[in-house]
Amino acid sequence: MDYQLSDSHGKLKAKMEKFCSDEIAPGAAFLDSCSGNQAALRMKSNLKRLAAEGYYELLLSDDFTGQAVAGEELAKACPATFLSAMSSATAFGRAVKLFGTDDQQQKIVPSLTAGEMIGALAISEGDAGSDMNLMRTVATRKRGGWVLNGSKDLVTNAPVADAFVVLAWTDRDAGLENGTALFLIDRATEGISVGDYVETMGLRGAVTAGVTLNDCVLTDDAVLGGAPGAGWVQLQRVLDEIRIAVSVLCVGIGVSSMNDATAHAKQKKAFGKPIGLFEGVGTKLATIYTLNDIGRMLIYRATWAMETKDPERSILTACAKLFTSEGVEQVSSMAMQIHGGHGYLKGTVAERLYRDARFAALAYGTSEMQRSFIAKDTLDRFRPA
């Protein structure tokens, strides 16, 4: 593969960098420090502007490399806005685009692309993290439809979402691969309720809350794809794209940390010279640059695999997420170290990005889960004949 960006992707990068610098970056600090209601209003405005810029149309396409190029610029400008847009267009929207019936796609995709709808993916539960067999949300069959009961926590976009994709059991005895479904649920549906804002350590502008389903009655056409039983398989396919998106988030945060630390290392002086000229600071900057660059190459390798339908694409997305999520923790930590004690102060760029960076190794499959997945593939591949 060629790691050099095409002319169209190069233009996309320049266009997105200017737009995000002008329209999104100035509000990043506000989103981190404001109330939940204020964050919800600002985020709706940001997402509307991104839709008008064509970003949602890009996220709903199969141009995964273009998504990575544009997404890095957004994540660099405001990681919280990137996460909210990803949760709506990738986690929610791509599920509908890939597996929805014609009617479901016609109902959702145009509104999402135009920025008239915000979506959310609701899969996580307090007792069902790495072991989704412990999931308690159940869809019970009734004449002409389903009744859903259960709860989901840590749902990004829940306070502002107009619709949800929710994972639930349809036949527990059939197991995850054959006994689950993804349900499309409008926020106005009776029986679904959104809880209070959850206060997170970082990415605070990407508003989060729990979702409760209490005798939520749905018709058959609420099942994504029209037929129950494929929810888990559908989710795994969407998670390939989500893992790439989280990797892009990491590199965006890493580049922003690098730019902030580099500017400080050039400006701050000690013993008559910029601190960047001291070996201890210079080596940190070199390591930061290297981790960001390797992370970006792993992302492009994964997007290439997705676009060419490489059989190893799921493993490569896991590798990208594992490396970038752990790498950005190192990057943000070293960037803070370069700032010294002032980098530890609340409200500084270094401090905000340090908190944002911690999200990635926990979300959408922890680092431990990624390693387990990669190790199993390796063991299977080299199993003795």
Summary of the structure (lengths in Angstrom):
residues: 385
radius of gyration: 21.1
end to end distance: 31.5
largest distance: 79.9
contacts: 1380
relative contact order: 0.11
helix: 60%
strand: 16%
